[in-house]
Amino acid sequence: MSRETAPRPLVTTDLIVGGMTCAACVRRVEKKLGALEGVRATVNLATGTARVEHPADLGTDALVAAIEKGGYIARLPQLPASGGYRESEAGAPQRLLVTAMLAVPVLVLSMVSSLQFRNWQWLCFVLAAPVAFWSTWPFHERARRGLRHGAATMDTLVSLGVLASFGWSSYALFLGGAGAPGMRMPFTLLPTASDGTAHVYLESAVAVPLFVLLGRHLEARARRGTSAALRALAELGVKEVTVRDGAVERTVPAAHLTVGRIFLVRPGERVATDGEVVEGASAVDLSLVTGETRPVEVAAGSAVTGGSVNAGGLLLVRATAVGADTQLARITALVTEAQAGKARAQQLADTVAGVFLPVVLTLAVTVLGFWIGAGADPQAAVAACVAVLVVACPCALGLATPTALMAATGRGAQLGVLVKGPRALEALRQIDTVVLDKTGTLTSGHLTVAALTARADGPGAQEVLRLAATVETGSEHPVGRALVLHAYRALAEDAVRPDTLSGFTATPGNGVRGHVDGRLVEVGSPEGELPEELSVALATALEAAHTPVLVRVDGRPEAVLALGDVVRPGSYHAVDRLRRLGVHPVLATGDQEEPARAVAAALGIDETHSRCTPERKAELVRALRAEGKRVAVVGDGVNDAAALAGADLGIAMGTGTDVAIGAADVTLVRDDIEALADAVRLARRSLATIRGNLLWAFGYNLVALPLAMVGLLSPMLAAAAMSLSSVLVVLGSLRLRHWQPASAAAVARRRRRSPRAAF
């Protein structure tokens, strides 16, 4: 009787990998890790990291050993945001500077024959020798390490090109007659034949390392730019925080905060962790955390996000989440995970790069043999061979997608859009139908005072609101909390004073009453005869499916308040922008038909589905997909999780439940549905950039290699072209860092024109 083996539990480990220089390196590291049983790996050239999924009983030592067997260096990250392997970059600027000082005189003397003095070639030889060996030593070492393991990399091509150029020049100087005093050498951009062997290629021997080092320096700077958003998120963390224990205040490391601990946030300080305001009122700046451009007013009972800046008064906050459970930590984790992914197009590029280098080496040997066999001058054959070795650039193939993905996900995080990976980015670009939940997605998801109608001969709307809110400070009912919060925002800071309330009583199902400043104030369900203006307000509230509340002062009806779930300020414009982008909006909600249709009418949505259970919403998604539509679902609650998981793309509101966020591929951190339209536009721009990068990377090699093979590129020009190709790819991706959604002014103007209502 056979016994089934239980599946081995899997864990995910991030490793930092050193020594990778091109897409062929990425392919080789993935193959080495994939050879281990039960291991899957995704390697990112731009970040110098590997994300490895492996059995829990397979230690990290085995993973590191597998990478090192491939000729690379690996270690565990020591810091959460340590980034890629940077040891090899420690002396790169100094090496580049010394190389330039040595190489420039060689280039000038080799290219300007009028400056060539007696024995100039020997001075060039002395200057070129340190460049060929010391400056290029990291390339030689990595090439040697790779060849020892049977692997060819970009470093192999550079090393062979430099050694071939310097070796031929040494032969020409010592044995070929080029070392004779008074020798003059005309410069040509093409590797043409000459009469004899009195020609040296020292300019190629120094130009190749100079241009490659310069290109990698510029590339590294640009790559650091693409991940700037992630570093900015890491820097939002607070190192120290002032906590209050009773009447005692003291400063402690932020890492020592625990849930339930009370801490202070003074004006200008960052909020140390997610929490709830216990005391005080202020405005907090969330722009660096969620992309929300306007300060958000907070008061007692309001939630605040760690990393946001207190722009107003003193706040006393109770911690509700710490460490990895905070919103900032989740944002950072999602962005890091997204940048570790790999798009389908990049997988193809890595596959091509895996066979690219052996093909280039074969072509170089073939070109050398063909030119010599055809009777060409040996020095021209060597020059063409070196040009083939140097001009090939798998670096651009390896950088095309990850740099664009890093820039796009980082920019998305700044705008409040978190994308889980490249597959989600691709799906986001392709959607043509979006299923929108109503409550919490198009609307705020909580009761808000939508309208207040006071009788003309009464004390006035603001005074009635103050009296009603003061009475409701003694209530825990959702209607009472919404009324008090509205009053705190609409009235002066000290207008609502609970200490003026006396004789408070609450009658379940009917309302509350109490005395404020000696006046009897009753807030409850509308009953009895009302004046005409209040009767009209009551009918309007009931027609819109609002919750009506009547305020009586000393037994006299004074005002009717309508409470409902308010449409988010940007919902109308967001739906309109989605429609303009070719995305058909569909409203699906578990709410009743009347408020659902009212929201749809206000937002211009034609297709509405009300009273949707989670199962019915999931069925709707399946039906739309069966029609051939690419469907995205936007939701924020547990009831949306099934539909989110079953769609082509799940999009969760950041204010929603953890279940919804966990089932979604994209999270809109910003409390603004307009971020959805921004996400679609950013995805389309990002995929266009990736396609452009790959087209350039493939096209460059398809054009440059034949030119080098037929002798139309000198080694020096080949080195410059190769370095420039990688830099251009990274710079193309870098443009995504500055991508802008619709201007804030334009959005504000459209918001003022858009209809607002509560349902």
Secondary structure as GFF3:
##gff-version 3
##sequence-region A 1 759
A	DSSP	beta_strand	10	18	.	.	.	ID=ss1
A	DSSP	alpha_helix	23	34	.	.	.	ID=ss2
A	DSSP	beta_strand	40	44	.	.	.	ID=ss3
A	DSSP	beta_strand	49	55	.	.	.	ID=ss4
A	DSSP	alpha_helix	60	69	.	.	.	ID=ss5
A	DSSP	beta_strand	73	75	.	.	.	ID=ss6
A	DSSP	three_ten_helix	87	89	.	.	.	ID=ss7
A	DSSP	alpha_helix	92	111	.	.	.	ID=ss8
A	DSSP	three_ten_helix	113	115	.	.	.	ID=ss9
A	DSSP	alpha_helix	120	130	.	.	.	ID=ss10
A	DSSP	pi_helix	131	135	.	.	.	ID=ss11
A	DSSP	alpha_helix	137	148	.	.	.	ID=ss12
A	DSSP	alpha_helix	154	174	.	.	.	ID=ss13
A	DSSP	alpha_helix	202	226	.	.	.	ID=ss14
A	DSSP	alpha_helix	228	234	.	.	.	ID=ss15
A	DSSP	beta_strand	240	245	.	.	.	ID=ss16
A	DSSP	beta_strand	248	253	.	.	.	ID=ss17
A	DSSP	three_ten_helix	254	256	.	.	.	ID=ss18
A	DSSP	beta_strand	262	265	.	.	.	ID=ss19
A	DSSP	beta_strand	275	279	.	.	.	ID=ss20
A	DSSP	beta_strand	282	285	.	.	.	ID=ss21
A	DSSP	alpha_helix	287	290	.	.	.	ID=ss22
A	DSSP	beta_strand	296	298	.	.	.	ID=ss23
A	DSSP	beta_strand	303	304	.	.	.	ID=ss24
A	DSSP	beta_strand	309	310	.	.	.	ID=ss25
A	DSSP	beta_strand	315	319	.	.	.	ID=ss26
A	DSSP	three_ten_helix	323	325	.	.	.	ID=ss27
A	DSSP	alpha_helix	327	339	.	.	.	ID=ss28
A	DSSP	alpha_helix	344	373	.	.	.	ID=ss29
A	DSSP	alpha_helix	378	391	.	.	.	ID=ss30
A	DSSP	alpha_helix	394	414	.	.	.	ID=ss31
A	DSSP	beta_strand	417	419	.	.	.	ID=ss32
A	DSSP	alpha_helix	422	430	.	.	.	ID=ss33
A	DSSP	beta_strand	433	436	.	.	.	ID=ss34
A	DSSP	pi_helix	438	442	.	.	.	ID=ss35
A	DSSP	beta_strand	443	454	.	.	.	ID=ss36
A	DSSP	alpha_helix	461	472	.	.	.	ID=ss37
A	DSSP	alpha_helix	478	490	.	.	.	ID=ss38
A	DSSP	three_ten_helix	498	500	.	.	.	ID=ss39
A	DSSP	beta_strand	501	507	.	.	.	ID=ss40
A	DSSP	beta_strand	511	516	.	.	.	ID=ss41
A	DSSP	beta_strand	519	524	.	.	.	ID=ss42
A	DSSP	alpha_helix	532	543	.	.	.	ID=ss43
A	DSSP	beta_strand	547	553	.	.	.	ID=ss44
A	DSSP	beta_strand	556	567	.	.	.	ID=ss45
A	DSSP	alpha_helix	571	580	.	.	.	ID=ss46
A	DSSP	beta_strand	584	588	.	.	.	ID=ss47
A	DSSP	alpha_helix	593	603	.	.	.	ID=ss48
A	DSSP	beta_strand	607	609	.	.	.	ID=ss49
A	DSSP	alpha_helix	614	626	.	.	.	ID=ss50
A	DSSP	beta_strand	631	635	.	.	.	ID=ss51
A	DSSP	three_ten_helix	638	640	.	.	.	ID=ss52
A	DSSP	alpha_helix	641	646	.	.	.	ID=ss53
A	DSSP	beta_strand	649	653	.	.	.	ID=ss54
A	DSSP	alpha_helix	658	663	.	.	.	ID=ss55
A	DSSP	beta_strand	666	668	.	.	.	ID=ss56
A	DSSP	alpha_helix	674	709	.	.	.	ID=ss57
A	DSSP	alpha_helix	715	734	.	.	.	ID=ss58
A	DSSP	three_ten_helix	735	738	.	.	.	ID=ss59
A	DSSP	alpha_helix	744	753	.	.	.	ID=ss60
###
